[in-house]
Amino acid sequence: MFLNFLPTVIVFQGEKPIYVRERDSGLYHIWIYATTKLFAEMPIYLIVPLVLNLMLYFVVGYLDKFSTFAAFYLILMLMV
């Protein structure tokens, strides 16, 4: 689960000087930066588990019910 966090750490290192400059000038607070970054990355956080779910669900041989499919997707999404 920590492997999903590493790209964020790597990207933030490059963005840190810009963030510090804009924070010191009073443009925005950390919660605004974190919230907008979360919204920008949300499609990736939702699509990657869906693709994994589509590949694994039928190969593993789970029941052909939407409720089971949705529960499996929810578990994968929460892990991401």
trRosetta pair geometry for C-beta under 8 A, 3 or more apart (Angstrom, degrees):
i j d omega theta_ij theta_ji phi_ij phi_ji
1 4 6.2 -43 -172 22 48 110
1 5 7.6 43 138 -14 65 104
1 79 6.3 -118 -103 -178 106 79
2 5 5.2 -54 -160 33 53 116
2 6 6.9 69 145 -39 73 91
3 6 5.7 -33 -153 7 41 119
4 7 7.5 -49 -174 23 37 100
4 80 5.7 174 -125 -150 162 66
5 8 5.6 -60 -167 38 51 115
5 9 6.4 50 143 -22 79 105
6 9 5.6 -55 -148 35 38 111
6 10 6.3 34 157 -18 70 105
7 10 5.6 -56 -145 39 35 111
7 11 6.1 32 158 -17 69 107
8 11 5.9 -56 -143 39 29 108
8 12 6.1 29 157 -22 64 109
8 41 7.9 -9 -92 -89 104 170
9 12 5.9 -55 -144 35 28 111
9 13 6.8 36 155 -27 60 100
10 13 6.0 -49 -159 22 31 114
10 14 7.5 22 150 -9 59 102
11 14 6.1 -61 -164 37 39 107
11 15 6.3 19 150 -5 73 115
12 15 5.5 -67 -140 50 37 103
12 16 6.0 64 156 -57 71 90
12 19 7.9 -14 -159 -4 80 149
13 16 5.8 -26 -146 -8 28 120
15 18 5.5 -64 -165 47 61 112
15 19 5.6 61 140 -26 87 108
16 19 5.6 -57 -141 39 32 111
16 20 6.1 31 162 -20 68 106
17 20 5.9 -53 -143 36 30 109
17 21 6.3 30 158 -19 64 107
18 21 5.9 -56 -149 36 29 111
18 22 6.3 18 158 -10 65 111
19 22 6.0 -64 -146 43 28 103
19 23 6.0 28 157 -20 67 110
19 33 6.1 62 -134 -132 116 156
20 23 5.8 -54 -140 38 28 110
20 24 6.2 27 160 -18 63 109
21 24 6.0 -59 -148 37 25 108
21 25 6.5 16 156 -12 62 110
22 25 5.8 -57 -145 40 33 107
22 27 4.4 -52 -179 38 90 135
22 28 6.6 3 140 32 111 87
23 26 7.7 47 175 -70 33 23
23 27 7.1 -81 -80 44 27 84
23 28 7.1 -66 -97 72 64 59
23 29 7.4 76 -130 -122 94 30
23 30 7.2 24 -112 -63 133 73
23 33 7.9 -45 -72 -34 106 140
28 32 4.2 -97 180 72 120 142
28 33 6.2 137 111 -46 122 83
29 32 5.3 102 58 5 70 100
29 33 7.4 -133 104 -1 41 90
30 33 5.6 -56 -151 38 39 113
30 34 6.1 33 155 -17 72 109
31 34 5.7 -53 -140 42 33 109
31 35 6.0 34 159 -21 66 109
32 35 5.9 -55 -141 38 27 109
32 36 6.3 20 163 -11 63 109
33 36 6.4 -63 -147 41 24 103
33 37 6.2 22 157 -17 62 113
34 37 5.8 -58 -145 39 28 111
34 38 6.3 33 154 -23 64 107
35 38 5.6 -53 -149 34 30 113
35 39 6.5 27 155 -15 64 104
36 39 5.7 -51 -145 38 35 110
36 40 6.2 37 154 -21 66 106
37 40 5.7 -54 -146 37 31 113
37 41 6.3 14 159 -5 65 111
38 41 6.2 -68 -144 46 26 98
38 42 6.4 53 152 -55 63 93
39 42 5.5 -26 -148 -10 33 123
41 44 5.3 -53 -170 40 69 115
41 45 6.0 68 134 -24 85 105
42 45 5.5 -59 -144 40 36 112
42 46 6.2 25 161 -13 70 109
43 46 5.9 -64 -146 42 31 104
43 47 5.7 20 164 -16 71 115
44 47 6.1 -57 -130 40 27 103
44 48 6.0 27 173 -21 64 111
45 48 6.9 -44 -132 30 19 108
45 49 7.6 9 167 -2 50 107
45 77 7.4 82 153 -154 84 81
45 80 5.4 163 -155 127 79 123
46 49 6.9 -69 -160 41 28 100
46 50 6.4 25 152 -19 64 116
46 77 6.7 17 -120 -127 58 116
47 50 5.5 -61 -149 38 35 115
47 51 6.3 34 157 -20 70 104
48 51 6.0 -53 -148 34 30 108
48 52 6.5 27 155 -14 63 107
48 80 6.4 143 81 -118 116 154
49 52 5.5 -55 -145 42 36 112
49 53 5.9 42 154 -25 68 106
49 73 6.4 116 134 -158 109 69
49 76 3.9 154 -158 125 113 109
49 77 4.6 -170 75 -77 164 61
49 79 7.5 138 -105 56 127 93
49 80 5.3 -125 -51 -12 117 139
50 53 5.5 -52 -144 36 30 114
50 54 6.4 31 155 -20 64 104
50 73 6.4 29 -101 -140 64 117
51 54 5.8 -52 -147 35 31 111
51 55 6.5 26 155 -15 63 107
52 55 5.9 -60 -150 39 31 108
52 56 5.9 7 163 -3 69 117
52 76 6.0 -172 85 -165 121 148
53 56 6.3 -67 -133 47 25 96
53 57 5.4 31 174 -37 67 115
53 69 7.2 101 166 -169 120 78
53 72 5.9 138 -137 116 108 103
53 73 4.7 16 -107 -94 166 81
53 76 5.5 -153 -65 27 102 157
54 57 6.5 -35 -116 20 18 112
54 58 7.8 -3 -176 4 47 105
55 59 6.7 -5 155 -5 58 128
56 59 5.7 -76 -146 45 34 109
56 60 5.7 30 166 -23 77 111
57 60 6.4 -63 -153 32 19 106
57 62 5.5 -63 -169 35 74 125
57 69 5.9 48 -158 -122 154 84
57 72 5.8 132 -104 98 106 156
58 61 7.5 48 -179 -77 36 32
58 62 7.5 -84 -88 41 32 82
62 68 5.5 -170 161 141 121 131
62 69 7.4 149 103 -77 134 64
62 72 6.7 -90 -68 -52 176 150
63 68 5.0 101 63 15 99 164
65 68 4.6 81 71 9 97 104
65 69 6.8 -167 93 -7 49 87
66 69 5.3 -57 -147 40 37 115
66 70 6.0 36 156 -20 70 106
67 70 5.8 -52 -143 38 29 110
67 71 6.3 31 155 -20 63 106
68 71 5.7 -52 -145 36 31 111
68 72 6.3 32 155 -18 64 106
69 72 5.9 -57 -150 37 28 110
69 73 6.4 28 152 -17 64 108
70 73 5.6 -54 -145 38 33 112
70 74 6.2 37 154 -23 66 104
71 74 5.6 -50 -146 34 31 113
71 75 6.5 33 154 -19 63 103
72 75 5.8 -52 -151 34 31 111
72 76 6.5 28 152 -14 64 106
73 76 5.8 -57 -148 40 33 109
73 77 6.0 33 154 -21 67 109
74 77 5.6 -54 -142 38 29 112
74 78 6.3 29 158 -18 64 107
75 78 6.0 -56 -147 37 28 109
75 79 6.6 30 153 -21 61 106
76 79 5.7 -56 -152 33 33 113
76 80 6.7 29 152 -16 65 103
77 80 5.9 -56 -152 35 34 108
